[in-house]
Each structure stands twice: as C-alpha cells, then as structure tokens.
Amino acid sequence: MFSSAMLTGKVRDHIKQYVNPRFDLSPVVAQAYFRLAEKARSCGINPVPFSSFRDFDSQLRIWQYKSQGKRPILTQEGVLDINQASEEEIIHGILRWSALPGASRHHWGTEIDIVDAAVVEKGYKVQLIPQEYEKGGVFYDLAQFLETEMASFGFFRPYAIDKGGVNCEPWHISFISLAEEAQSLLDINVIYETISKTELFGKSWLLANLDLIYTKYITNITAP
C-alpha cells in the first residue's frame, strides 16, 4: 500500500481530509477513530485529533525551527540552550520530542495526537506534555479511557513508555495494522535517500549516524 513517497510524507495520496473536527488521516484509520470517539462520547469524553497527518515540509519546518531556537527543545531540566549545546546535543534534544523529517509516523496517516475537547476550557493552551494525561491532569480521564478501550478499535500507543529514545507520549495513538506495515517498509535506505536530498540542520551528522538514529528513535517503540 505504501510507496516511499507516502512513507516519507512527500505525497498525500493515502490521506483524506475530514471536517468537524478537522483532521487528515487514512480513511481506514479515520473510520476506526470515529468508532472510538462514539464510544468515548458515551462515557462523557470527546476525543479529537490535535494533530494527525503531517507532511514532510511540515516536519522539516518543526526541525528547522527547533534547531534555530524558534521553538523550544524540552529537556528534563527545562529548555535546552542551543547557544551552549553541540550539534549532536541539539539533534538528540529535538529527536526526544520531534521526529526526523521523512521518518515521522505522522507521515503515514496512521497516527493521532488526541485530546479531550470536553474538558478544554476557553483560553486553555494544550501543551501535549505527559503531566496533562497523568492523575490530576486535564486529560487524565481520556488517558484512562484509551488505556482500556483503544486496543478494541485497533489502536496502541507507540510511545507508552520512555525507552531511551522518544519521550513518553500518552496522547499519541497509532492504528496497529497499517502502522506496522509502514514501519516494516520504512527501512534505513529510504530515510538516507530522503535526508541526502534535503537541506536541514545537522545533515552530515545525521547521515553519518543514521544507524543510531534508526534504532534509538525510529524503531524503538512500545510493542502493541
């Protein structure tokens, strides 16, 4: 089903746009989301996509903005000072929260960053941080619902725990069957070819260390 261009977010032939709420996903994934949302609403929860399909250029923009200090790079201590950090430190800092362009799961149309619109009060700024989904957090009920119900609709959390690569992302759900297909096809050669044709921060270091990046951040997920 997936071509290299689909895997790396270069095209959107596999994606359909929806409205009310507005999001972009594979039609198969969207239908599963609609079923999950219907069940959630019966429990007083209104799960809506905060982010869904993201194309290559959007992911590249995030990468460049973070490397330039236009968006913060979060660390356990706060925000990374890019003026005091090495190129390698900046790259690892970005990858903890944001995927390498061409290697984001959001390119596949199988991923949803999900929030509960039923509890978002006017003026509240969603941060997508783990604390929002922990006990006492605004999206705790949503997190508990997903924990017990998402698998029955075909979803799992690829970043359910911090395995030393991507940080824990309790908001990120993935449609198992299509995502596993995409993951199996997104080999290191596809990513190398994509990065080699792109001007981005840390390009030379990334190409020289792509084996490390691939195993630490791209395939290092929580199994369904």
C-alpha positions as CSV (number, residue, x, y, z in Angstrom):
1,M,0.0,0.0,0.0
2,F,2.8,2.5,0.9
3,S,5.2,3.9,-1.6
4,S,8.4,5.6,-0.5
5,A,6.8,9.0,-1.1
6,M,3.9,8.1,1.2
7,L,6.2,6.7,3.9
8,T,8.2,9.9,4.0
9,G,5.4,12.4,3.7
10,K,6.2,13.6,0.2
11,V,2.7,12.9,-1.1
12,R,-0.8,12.6,0.5
13,D,-2.4,10.1,-2.0
14,H,-3.2,7.9,1.0
15,I,-4.8,10.7,3.0
16,K,-8.3,12.1,3.2
17,Q,-9.3,15.4,4.9
18,Y,-12.3,15.4,7.3
19,V,-14.1,18.3,9.0
20,N,-15.9,18.8,12.3
21,P,-13.4,18.1,13.7
22,R,-10.9,18.8,11.0
23,F,-8.1,16.3,10.5
24,D,-6.3,14.3,7.9
25,L,-5.9,10.5,8.1
26,S,-6.0,7.3,6.1
27,P,-9.8,6.6,5.5
28,V,-9.4,3.2,7.3
29,V,-7.9,4.9,10.3
30,A,-10.5,7.6,10.3
31,Q,-13.3,5.1,10.4
32,A,-11.7,3.4,13.4
33,Y,-11.3,6.8,15.1
34,F,-15.0,7.6,14.5
35,R,-15.9,4.3,16.3
36,L,-13.6,5.0,19.2
37,A,-14.9,8.6,19.5
38,E,-18.5,7.4,19.6
39,K,-17.7,5.0,22.4
40,A,-15.8,7.7,24.3
41,R,-18.7,10.2,24.0
42,S,-21.0,7.7,25.7
43,C,-18.6,8.0,28.6
44,G,-18.5,11.8,28.7
45,I,-15.2,12.1,26.8
46,N,-14.9,13.9,23.4
47,P,-11.6,12.8,21.8
48,V,-10.5,15.0,19.0
49,P,-7.3,15.0,16.9
50,F,-4.9,17.7,18.0
51,S,-2.6,16.6,15.2
52,S,-2.9,13.8,12.6
53,F,-1.2,13.6,9.2
54,R,1.9,15.8,8.9
55,D,3.7,16.1,5.5
56,F,7.4,16.2,5.0
57,D,7.6,20.0,4.7
58,S,5.7,20.5,8.0
59,Q,8.0,18.1,9.8
60,L,11.1,19.8,8.3
61,R,9.8,23.2,9.4
62,I,9.5,21.9,13.0
63,W,13.0,20.5,12.8
64,Q,14.5,23.8,11.5
65,Y,12.6,26.0,13.9
66,K,13.8,23.9,16.9
67,S,17.4,23.9,15.7
68,Q,17.2,27.7,15.3
69,G,15.6,28.4,18.7
70,K,12.3,29.5,17.2
71,R,10.6,26.6,19.1
72,P,11.9,25.2,22.5
73,I,13.7,22.0,22.8
74,L,12.5,20.5,26.1
75,T,14.7,18.6,28.5
76,Q,14.3,17.1,31.9
77,E,15.7,20.3,33.4
78,G,13.7,22.7,31.2
79,V,14.6,24.1,27.8
80,L,17.9,23.4,26.0
81,D,20.1,26.4,25.5
82,I,21.1,25.9,21.8
83,N,23.8,28.5,22.2
84,Q,25.6,26.3,24.7
85,A,24.8,22.9,23.1
86,S,26.7,21.0,20.5
87,E,25.2,20.0,17.2
88,E,24.8,16.4,18.5
89,E,23.1,17.6,21.7
90,I,20.7,19.7,19.7
91,I,19.8,16.8,17.4
92,H,19.2,14.3,20.3
93,G,17.2,17.0,22.0
94,I,14.9,17.5,19.0
95,L,14.5,13.8,18.5
96,R,13.3,13.2,22.0
97,W,10.1,15.1,21.1
98,S,10.0,15.6,17.3
99,A,10.7,13.1,14.5
100,L,13.3,13.4,11.8
101,P,11.7,14.7,8.6
102,G,10.9,11.8,6.4
103,A,10.8,9.4,9.4
104,S,7.8,10.6,11.3
105,R,5.0,8.2,11.9
106,H,2.7,11.1,11.2
107,H,3.6,10.9,7.6
108,W,1.7,7.6,7.3
109,G,-1.9,8.8,8.1
110,T,-2.0,6.2,10.9
111,E,-1.2,8.4,13.9
112,I,-3.3,10.8,16.0
113,D,-2.3,13.1,18.8
114,I,-5.5,13.1,20.7
115,V,-7.1,15.5,23.3
116,D,-10.4,15.6,25.1
117,A,-12.4,18.6,23.8
118,A,-15.0,18.1,26.5
119,V,-12.6,19.4,29.2
120,V,-10.7,22.1,27.3
121,E,-11.9,25.4,28.8
122,K,-11.8,28.6,26.8
123,G,-8.3,30.1,26.8
124,Y,-6.6,26.8,27.8
125,K,-3.4,26.2,25.8
126,V,-2.9,22.5,25.1
127,Q,0.8,21.7,25.7
128,L,0.9,17.9,24.9
129,I,3.1,17.1,27.9
130,P,2.8,13.9,29.9
131,Q,1.5,15.8,33.0
132,E,-1.7,16.6,31.2
133,Y,-2.5,12.9,31.0
134,E,-1.4,11.9,34.5
135,K,-3.7,11.8,37.5
136,G,-4.8,15.3,38.3
137,G,-4.1,16.4,34.7
138,V,-6.8,17.8,32.4
139,F,-6.7,14.8,30.1
140,Y,-6.5,12.0,32.7
141,D,-9.9,10.6,32.0
142,L,-9.1,10.4,28.3
143,A,-5.8,8.6,29.1
144,Q,-7.7,6.1,31.2
145,F,-10.3,5.5,28.5
146,L,-7.6,5.0,25.9
147,E,-5.7,2.6,28.2
148,T,-8.8,0.3,28.5
149,E,-10.5,0.8,25.1
150,M,-8.2,1.8,22.3
151,A,-7.0,-1.8,21.5
152,S,-10.5,-2.9,20.7
153,F,-10.6,-0.3,18.0
154,G,-7.2,-1.2,16.6
155,F,-5.0,1.4,18.2
156,F,-2.0,1.3,20.5
157,R,0.5,3.8,22.0
158,P,3.9,3.6,20.3
159,Y,5.5,5.8,23.0
160,A,3.6,4.4,26.0
161,I,6.9,4.3,27.9
162,D,10.2,6.1,27.7
163,K,12.6,3.5,26.2
164,G,15.5,6.0,25.9
165,G,14.5,7.3,22.5
166,V,11.3,9.3,22.0
167,N,9.9,10.6,25.2
168,C,6.7,9.2,26.7
169,E,3.7,10.5,24.6
170,P,0.4,9.3,26.2
171,W,-1.5,11.4,23.7
172,H,-0.1,9.6,20.6
173,I,-2.1,6.7,19.3
174,S,-1.4,4.6,16.3
175,F,-3.5,2.3,14.1
176,I,-1.8,-1.0,14.5
177,S,-2.2,-2.9,11.3
178,L,-1.4,0.0,8.8
179,A,1.4,1.4,11.1
180,E,3.1,-2.0,11.3
181,E,3.1,-2.3,7.5
182,A,4.5,1.2,7.1
183,Q,7.2,0.6,9.8
184,S,8.3,-2.6,8.0
185,L,8.7,-0.7,4.7
186,L,10.5,2.4,6.2
187,D,14.0,1.0,6.1
188,I,17.1,2.9,6.7
189,N,17.9,3.3,3.0
190,V,14.6,5.1,2.3
191,I,15.4,7.6,5.1
192,Y,19.0,8.0,3.9
193,E,17.9,8.8,0.4
194,T,15.4,11.3,1.7
195,I,17.8,13.1,4.0
196,S,20.6,13.2,1.5
197,K,18.3,15.2,-0.8
198,T,17.3,17.7,1.9
199,E,18.9,20.7,3.4
200,L,18.4,20.6,7.1
201,F,20.2,21.2,10.3
202,G,22.8,18.5,11.2
203,K,22.6,16.8,7.8
204,S,26.1,15.5,7.7
205,W,26.0,14.2,11.3
206,L,22.6,12.6,10.7
207,L,23.8,10.7,7.6
208,A,26.9,9.5,9.4
209,N,24.9,8.3,12.4
210,L,21.7,7.2,10.8
211,D,22.1,3.6,12.1
212,L,22.0,5.0,15.7
213,I,19.1,7.3,14.9
214,Y,17.1,4.5,13.3
215,T,17.4,2.1,16.2
216,K,17.1,4.6,19.0
217,Y,14.3,6.9,17.8
218,I,12.6,5.3,14.8
219,T,12.1,1.6,15.5
220,N,12.5,1.8,19.3
221,I,8.8,1.8,20.2
222,T,6.5,0.1,22.7
223,A,5.0,-3.0,21.1
224,P,1.2,-3.2,20.6
